[in-house]
Amino acid sequence: MQNLVPGTTPLKAVGNLPGVQFSSSDPLGIDLWSQSFYMHGFTSDQLGFTVDGIPLGGQGYESYNGVPVNRTISNENIIRTDVSQGAGSLDTPSTSNLGGTVRFYSDDPLDKMGGRISQTFGSYDAFRTFVRFDSGKLNPSGTKFYVSYDRRAEDKWLGGDSQFQQMVNTKLVQPIGNHTTFKTYFDWSQEAAASYLDNSLQMLKTVGYDSDYYYPDYAAALNAANGIYPTKYQNLSDPKNAAYYRGIETSTYYVGGMSLDSELTQHLESRTTFYGIGKRYDAWWTSPYVSSPSGAPLAAQDQAMSTRRLGFQTDLLYHLRKQTFDAGFWYENSVYNPSMQYYNEPDSPDGTPYDEVAHRGTPFMIGYGEAFNTNTYVFHMQDTYKVLPSLTLHAGFRTMVVNAADRVTNNDFRYTGLTQIASGSLTAEAAALPQFSGNWKFAPHNEFYFDISKNMQAYPQGGYNTSTPWGAQTQADFNTLKKNLRPETDWVYEIGYRLQTKYVQGLINLYHTDFSNRQQSISVGPLVTAHSLFQNVGDVDMNGVDGSVTIVPVRHFSIYNSISYNSSKFENNLTSGGVTYQLKGKQEPNYAKLMYKNSLSYSVGDFNLHFDTLFMGKRYLSYVNDTRVPAYWLENFGMGYSFRNISIAKTLKFDFNIYNITNERYVSNMGSGGNPLSGDYNSLQVGAPRSFYGTISASF
């Protein structure tokens, strides 16, 4: 993480691991729409994410319960990250971790008063400021806190819009006696991040890699909505679906939590966390498929969602000789309100377009509005047994019940074409989700491990015409779905070997996953008015292998290489709309079968230098694999130097980074608007060109 440009999403650092795929059109990862995260073929909404034990939910832009990590904590405040691929930890509070967990931990305030400041400048007017103050110990009991402010802004590298984010983190630590510690954490963040246009394969071939929204040229967008297109779009099969006036996301997040960790006796520990999360997220597009009351053939469309989550988790750990028993309970209540709203646009090229960031006025149409109330109950129990000094075994299980009830708050016939849209309740439950694992250090520096687990994901939530059970077209469809639908589950099997010596660190990891009731989002129609199908595609068979090695041939110099291969294939065909699609034996879309990563790093004293390479193999766009995007290579470079004890500064550091050195033109993110069963679709994001960043930071 230290090698990244400050302010880059922490998911990009995790993306350096073998088997992990991070993609983004935005070099720093501010824009959620243009980024995706996969781990061993699982999407970010099928993994478990936490910060200091607070469940963040899915990381996708549309995630009903998600709080993205780069909206929750600044990079400088992260002390460590634990990544568990394949099987997630049983005590992780998550109902989506089919394929593993990523847990971030914030550092504690310093014992001595101090501070940090960092200033980054970069391409496309990138400007990022970070300031942190540590109080030091304020009294004999050890009370201490820190507060930080993070502000970043940049222009889009394509088009005429910009991106902005600001964030406040604060943490307080209060020891209570010698055996108990109270901690509380709070985050506030606010964003207005313009998105990049979704491309199709036809657009990339016909128009090129420089298509974006019309913003700020409203007259051109108005002409396009009236069927008058720029020359470069006229040869497209659907030029109206190729460009819109503007796409931008605005959001506000609140994340707060408090924990109490105590050694009750010599053998008994307790850990308890209470948390609250608030979220308001608006995804905006100016749609040429809906007219405004002004007569304009386009309207500002807001896919709005708000969430309130309250919960707690408590654990008891009992240490007895060679065993550690852990039993815990997690409860959460969440309220989620998705809606689709439309705002008036002027019918004049000289008019003032609707201001999505200010977000004032009353919508002229609320296509739909829904309200979900969800209660989550999860109990876990596990035992870690150190059979021998070199052999550790683990066994445990989770019991999960997630009940979600939905009611309709708005339904406009002009939007849905229905007098009633689907609503109701669903329960995902599992009496016992077992996990077994072991670690055997059979020789010095050598270890073997295995892990077997069964996992379940709660039903995703969303409004009308979304890829969720509640997105069913009619109430009758939902009622039928409710009778037959089963939660998505999987069995994950992993075995691996790890070598750790002074000069060589190696890893080889093999995994196999059996999916049951695999559920996918299938999109039909133009991006803004797409019809999303929530389909059970049956069973999926996944096999993969990761390998990595770090070699230190000489002092201060290291060479890291990793390679990963994944085969994730459907085991059933799919019939949709009376047409049977030959899915059996086809690779799942969006995730590369082959990835290679390399890093050369030289560090001596206060100087460091690194050169990184990524190879991303071909990825399929459609479910039947008749469309795909080509492979690409990407290279990054960075260097830094630190000065010690310069005036009042303890350290003064200079960093310089270059992303995409060769200025590669490539497709970064895929599936941003869903994936088609067959053929082309507007769901591809172009990667950022060569970008330069410089940072000056100091600690006091």
N, C-alpha and C positions, 0 to 999 in steps of 0.2 A: 504494500500500500504506500510505503514511503517513496517509491519510484514514480507514482502517479502525479499528475498535475493536481495540486491542492484543490479540493472542491469536486473532483471527479467522483461519481457514484462509487461506493465501496463494492458494488457488484462487479465492477470492471476488474478489481483486484482479485476477487474470487474467480473470475473468468480465466485467470492464468493457470488454474489447476487442470490436470488432465480430465477429460470427460465433461468439462463445463464449457458452455457456449454462451458468451455474452455478445450482443449486437446492439448497435445504436447509431443513428444518423447524426446525433449530437455528440461532438467530441467529449464533452464533460458529462453527458447523461442527464441533463436537466429535463429534457422533454421525455415524458413517459410513453407517449404514443409511438415514438420511433425506436423504442428499445425492447429487447426481450432477453430472457435468461433461462437457459436449459441446463439441467444436470442429469447426466445419464439418460437423456431422452425425456425427462420430466420437465414440464413448464414451471415457471415460477409460481403459478397458482396450484401446483401439485406438490409443493414443497412447504416446509415449515420455517418461518423466519421469526426471530425474536431479537429484542434489544433489552439487555439487563433482565431477561425473563419475561418481558412484556410481549405478548403475541402480536405480531404485525400483520398476520394474515397473508394473502397473496400479494404479489408485487406487480401484477398487471394493471394497466390503467383502468380497466373496467372492474377490477376485483371488488366485490360487494363489501368485504370486510377488511380490505387491504390498506396498509399505510406503508408506502415505499420507504426503504431504509434511508435514502438520500433526502427524505422529507422529515427524518426523525433524529438524525445525529450527524454532526460534522465529522469529517475524516479525522481531524486532529484530536477528537475526543474519544476515538476508538482505541482501546488498549490491546484487544485481541479479538480474533474471529475463529470460532469452531465450526468446521464443516464436516458433516456426516453424510456421506454419499450412500445411496441405496436404502438403508434403514435409518430412520430417525430415532433419536433418543426417546425412550418411553416417557420421560418426564417433561418433554417439550410441549407447551400448551399450544396445540395446533390440531385442527380437524382436516387439514389438507395435505399432510406430509406423507404422500404415497411413496415418494422417492428420496427422502432424506431431509436434513435440516441444516440451516445456516444460522448460527447464533452469534450476535455481536455483543460485545461488552464494553461499556464506557469506563474510562479510567477514573480513579478517585481524585478528589482535590489534593493538591500538594500540601505537605506539612508546613512548608514555609511560604510566606506571601510572595507572589510573583505574577508573571503574566507572559503572554505570547501575542505576537502580531505577525500577520503574513499578508503580503500584497502580491497578487498575480496579475500580469498583463499578457495579452495574447492576440492571436489573429481574430479578425472580425470584431474588433473592439471589445474583446473579452476583458473583464475587469472584476476581480474577486478580492474581497477584504475579509480577513478573519481576525478577531480580537478576543482574547480570553483573559480573565482576571481570576487568580486563585487567592483566597483569603488567608491561607495558612491556618494553623491551629489558633483558635480565638480564645480558648480558655483551658484550664487544666483537664477538663473532661475530653478534650480533643475535637470539639466542634469545628468543622471546616466546610467550605463550599467553594464552588466555582460558578461563573456565569460567562457565557461566550455569545458572540454575535457574528453571524456569517452572512455576507451579502455578495451576490454574484449577478452579473449581467453580461450579456453578449448578444451581438447581432447574429441572425441566422447566416450561415455561409452561403445559402441560396435563397433568393427572394428578398423582400423588403421589410421583414418583420424582425422581432427581437424576443429575447428570453430573459426573465428576471426571477430571482428567488432570494428570499431572506429568511433567516432562521435564528432562533434563540434556544440555547441549551443551558440548563442549570442543574446542578446536583449538590446535595447536602449530605454529609456523613456525620452521624452522631453516635460515638461509642457509648454504651450503657454498661458500666461496670467493666469487668474483664472478659465476659463471655457472650455479650450481646452487642449487636451493631444495628443501628437504624439508618436506612438510606432512603432518600427521596429524589426523584428525577422528574424534570418537566421539560417539554419541548413545545415550541410554537414555530410554525413555518407558514410562509405565504408565497405563492407562485403565480406568475402569468407567463406561460411558456408557449410561444408559437410553435406549431408543428410543421413538419415537412410533408409535402404532398405524397399520397400513395400512388405508386406507379403500377402499371401492368407490364408484362413482357412486350406487348405490342407498342406501348408508349416508349419504352426504352429503345426498341429497335427503330421506331419511326421518328420519334421526336428527339431522343437522346437522353442524357443524364441531367439535364438542366431545367426540367419542368417543375414549377412550383405554383403556389396560389397566386392569384392576380393582385393581392394586396401589395401596395396601397392604391392600385389603379381601379377604383370602383366602376368607372365608366366601361372598362374592358370587361369586367365581370358582368355588368348589366347587359352588354352586347352579347356575351356568351350565353346568358340565360335566355336571350331573345333569338338565339340561333346564329349569331354572327361571330365566327371564331377567328382567332389569329391563323395565319397561313399554316403554321407548323402543326396545328391540331386538325386541319381539315381532312387529312387522310385517315384519321382514326375511325374505327367502326362506331364509336359513341363519343364524339368530342365533348358533349355536355358533361360526361362523367370523367373527363380528363382533367378538369380544372375548376376550382371554386374560388370565391373571393378571399376567404380567410379560414384558417383552422388554428385554434388556440385553446389551451387548457388553462383554467384559473382554479385555484384551490387554496384552502386553509386547513391546517391540521393542528390538533392539540393532542399531545401524548403525555400523560402523567402517571407516575407510579410511586409506591413506597414499599419497602421491604424490611422485614425484621428477621435477622438470622441469629440464632441463639444456641449455645451449647448447654442444654438443660442438665445433663450429667456427663460423666466421663465418657459414656458410651452413646448418649442420645443427643441428636441435633434436630432442630426444627428450622424450617425455612418457609416464610410466608410472604407473598407479594399481593398487593392490591393495586388495581390500575383503572384508569379511565381514558377513553379515546374519543375524540370528536373529529369529524371530517365533513368538509363541504367541497365537492369536486364538480366542476362544470366543463364538459368537453364541447367545444363550439365548432360549428361549420356553417358557412353561408350556403344554404341548399338551393340549387336551381330547380328543384323538383316540387317546391311549395311556394305559392304566391303570397305576397303580403297584402293587407287591406289597402295599402296605398296604390295598388295596381302593379307594383313591381313583380316580375316573374321569379323572384327569389326571396328568401327569408333567412334570418339568423336563427339557427337551430341550436338548442342547448340540451345536451344529454346530461341532465343534472342528477346528482346523487348526494345524499347526506347520511351520515352514520353516527350513531352514539353507542359505545360499547363500555360496559362496566363488568368487572370480574375480579376473581382472586384465585390464587393457587397456593396450596399449602402442602408441605412435605415433611415427613418424619424419617430420619435416618438413624438406624441402630447398628453400631459397630460391635461385633462379637468375634473376637479372635481373628479368624481368617475370613470372616464374612461381613458384608455390609447389606443390611436390609433397608429397602426404601419403599415407602407407601405414601401416596399423595392423591389429592383431589383437586380438580379444576372446575370452576363454574363461571359461566359468562352469560349475560343477557345483552342482546344487541337489538337495536332498532335501525332499520335501513329503509330509506325512502328514495326510490328511483322515479324519475319522470322525464318526459320529453316535452320541451317547451319551444314555442316559436315567437320571434319578435319581429316587428315591422322594419322593413328596409325601404328607403326612398325610391320612387320611380323616376329619378332624374340623375343623370351622370354628375350633376353639380351638387346633389344632395349630400347630407352628412350620414354616413353609414352608422349602423348601430354600434355602440361602444361596448364590446364584450367585457372588457376589464372593469369599467365602471358599473356595468350590469344594473342599469336603472330602467324603470318603467314596468309596465304590466304586459305579460305575454298575450298575444291575440288568440293563441290556441295552446291548450295543454293536451297533447295527443293522448297521453296516458299518465297516470300517477298511481303508485302503489305503495303500500306500507307493510313491511315485514317485521315480525317480532320473533326472535329466535332465542331459545334457551339451550345451552350446551352443558353437558355433564360428562366429565371424563375422570375415571379412577384408574390409577396404575399401581402395580406392585412388582418389585424386582429384587433379585438377590445377586450380588457379585461375590463369588467364592474364589479365594486365592488358594487353590489346591496345593500348589507348590510355589516356591519363589519364582519359578519360571513359567507357571501355568495359571491362568485366570479364566474362569468360566462365568457366564452370566445368563440368567433366565428371568423372564418376566412377562407381563401381559398388560394390556389396556382394555378397559370397558368404556364404550363410547355411546352416548345417546345425544342426538342433535335434532330438536324439534323446531321447525320453522313454519309459521302461520302467516298468510298473506291476505290482505284485503285491498280492494280497488278504491282509490280516492278520486281519480279522474278518468274519464273515458270519452274521447271526442270521436264521434262517428266519422267525421271528415278524415281523421287520421287512421283509425283502426278498421273502419267499415263494418263495425260490429256494435250491437246494442249492449253486449256484455263481453268482457274479456276474462281470461282465465284467472282464477284465484283459488286458494285453499291451503291446506297444510300437508306437509310431508315430514316423515321421521326417518332418519338414518341411524341405525343402531347396530352394535356388535357386542355380544356378550363377552367375548375374549379375543383379543388380537395379540397372539403370542410373539415373543422374540427370544432367540437363543444366539449366543455369540461366545467366542473364545479367543484367547491370545496365548500363544506358546513361544517363548523365547528359548528356542532349542539350542542356541549357541551364542556366544558373545557377538553382539551387533546384528544378530539375525532373529527374525520373528515371523511367525505364521499366524494368520488370523482367519476367522470365518464369521459369518453372520447370516441368520435366517430370520425373517420376520414376515408377518402378515399385517397389511395396512388397509385402512378404509378412508375414503374422502366423503365428507358431507356434501349434500346436493348444493351446487352453486345457485345463487339467487340473482334474479334480474327481472326486469319488467317485460311488458309485451314485446314480442318479436325479438327476443334475445335468446342466446344459446344456453338456456336454462330450462328446467321443467316448467317454470311459470311463464316461459315465453311461448307456450303452446298457442296455436291459432284460435282455438275455441275452448269453452269450458268442457265440452264433451271430450275433446282431445286430452285435456288435462286429467279428467276423471279416468280415462282409459289408461293414460300414462301412469297414474297413481297406482292402479291395480297391478301393473306389470313391471314398473321400474324398480331396479335394485341399485343400491349405492355402488360406486366404482371401488373395487378392491384389487389387491395384488399380493402375490407372494414374491419376496425378493431374496435371492440367494447370492452371497458374496464369499469369495475366498481370495486371499492375497498373501504376498510375501513382501517383507520390508527389510532393507539392509541399511544400517547407519554406521558409518565409520568416519574417521577424520577426513578422508580424501574422497569417499564415494558414498552417496545416499541414493538408494534405488528403491523402486516400488513396482510391483506388477499386481494388478487387481483384475479378477474375472468376475463377471456378474451375469445373472440370469433372472428375468422377471416374467412371471405369468400374470397377465391382467384378466380380470373378469368384469364384464359389463363396462367395457371401455367406452367412455362418453366423449364425443367430439363435437366441435362447432363447425357446421357446414354452412357456407354463405352462398346465397343465390340472389342475383340482382345487383344494381348499382350500389356503390359503397354507402351512400347516405340513406338510401331507401332499401338496403339489403334485407332480404328475408333470411333470418338465421334459423337454422334447423338444429335442434338438440337431438342427436342421434346416438343410440346405443349401437356401436359398431362391433359388438361381441368381444371375442377374446383377441388379445394381442400377445405375441411371443417376442420377447426382447433378449438379446444376447450381446454382451460387450466385453471389451478388454481395454484397460488403461495400463500404460507403462511410462515410467519416468526415471530419469537418472540425473543426478547432479555430481559433477566431477570437479575436484579442486586440484588441477595438475601442478600448480605452483601457488605459493602463498599470495593471498589477496585476490586471486583470479578464480572464478567459478564458471562452469558451463552447465546449463540446464537444458535438457531435452525431454519432451513428452510426446507421446502419440496415443491416440484413442480411436477405437473402432466400435461402432454400434450398429447392430442389425435389429430393427424394430418393425416387425411385419404383422399385418392383419391376418387373422386366421379364418375370417368369414367374408363372404360377399355382402353387399348392401343393396337393398331395394328401396328406392325413394322416388315418389311421384310416378309409380308404375314402371320405372326403369331399373333394371338390375345392373349395378356397377361392380366390375371385377376387382374387388379390393384384396381378395385372398392372395397372400404372398407379396403384397406391395408394401413398400417402406412408408412409415409415417412421415408426413410433411414437416418442413421447416428445420429439422435437426440434421446436421451433417453426419454422414456415416463415418467420415474420416477427418480427424483434426491433428495437426502437428504444431507444437509450440517450442520455441527455442529462446534462451536468454543468455547473453554473455555479460558478466558482471565483473567489474574491477573496482576494488575498494581498498584504499590505503590511507591511513590517518584520517584526515577530514575531507578527503577527495573520493568521489564515487562516480562511476560511469557505467551505463548499461545500454545494451542493444538487444531489442526484442523482435522476434519474428513469429507470425501466425500464418498457418495455412488452413483455410477453411474449404473442405471438400464440397462437392455439388450438393444441393438441397432441392427437394421436390416441392413444388407449389401445390399440385393437385393430389387428391387422395389416390387416384388411379395411376399416378406417376407419369402422366403424359406431358406434363410441363415441369420445368425445373430452371434453376439459376446456376450459372457456372461457378467453379471453384475460384479462389483468389488467394493471393499472398499479401500480407500487410507487415510493414516494418516500422518500428518506433525507436527513438533514441532519446537518452536523457543523461545529464551530468549535473553534479552539484559539488559545492565546496563550502566548508564551514570555517569561520574564524571564531576564535575563543577569546572571551574577556575583552571585548572591544568597548571601551568607555563603560556605560552602565549595562550593556548587553552581555549576558553570559555566553550567548552564541549569536552569531550573525551568519546566515546561510544564504547562498545564491544557488538557484536551480534553473536549468534550461531544458526544455523538452520539445521534441518534434514528433508529431503523430503523422503516420502515413507518409514516410519519407519519399517514396517513389511516386506519390500522387496517384495511387491506384484508383480506377473507376470501378466500383463494385456495388453489389446489392448487400446491404448490411442486415437489416431486420426483415423478416418475412411473416406473413400471417397477421399483420396489424389490423386488417379488416376481416379476418377469417380466411378460410381456404375453400376453393371450389372442389366439387367431386371430380370434375374433369375440366380441362382447358385453362384459360387465362383468367386473371382477376386483378383488380386494382388493390393490391395488398403488399406491395414491395416498397422498401425504403432504401434510397441511395445513400451509400456511405460518405462520410465527410472527406474532403480533399486534404492535402497537406496543411498542417496547422502548427504554429509556433507558440510557445508559452514560456514566460520567464517569471520567476518568483523570488522575492526577497522576504525573508522571515527572520525574526529575532525572538529570543526568550530573555526574560529579565528575572 
